[in-house]
């Protein structure tokens, strides 16, 4: 379940709660409304349905925030663009609810893509030397996973690597679409188009595939999970 809470703000908007679950992506808040209520600035908070049951967008103009929520296969994804001043104001009061937005994934939960590539290469060599065993119908090798992800994500950045990892571990091609839409949302939300692609910091890149100096994740989030998000 995904829950988004917009607290009452001066004479602008009433408190509103948005909830989404798998196969239920409503184009309204839980009270049935599509804007911020009866106050003068009610239309500064509104929900727009982009694709029925698959894609909605919430604009909270009074705090300069945009939220994109999608259902991709059996998964909910979301992306957020929020001013730094708003994030810092929230952090001053309660940083627990926005830990991922503020600091990213904890180090012990981050994916080591280089280790995965190395393990896949070792496994591939062992398979070639040993007896040939039939693979499960939806199983991906590193080579087939990269080829599949490259259909939607031609640049080998972290979106691409996440796609490869998910195909290797689940065999579910919906993760390819989730990674693709995550990048599409970032293209729409990010103000600096030169910093759309994120790379592993330890990765050695060729000049033609290098990220701009100082590229870091900015104030948006695109997570492939069922989660809670509280704003303000």
Secondary structure by P-SEA (a helix, b strand, c coil): cbbbbbccccccccbbbbbbccccccccccccccccccccccccccccccccccbbbbbccccbbbbbbbbccccccbbbbbcaaaaaaaaacccccccccccccccccccaaaaaaaaaaaaaaaaaaccccccccccccaaaaaaaaacccccccaaaaaaaaaaaacccaaaaaaaaaaaaaaaacccccccccccccccccccccccccccccccbbbbccccccccc
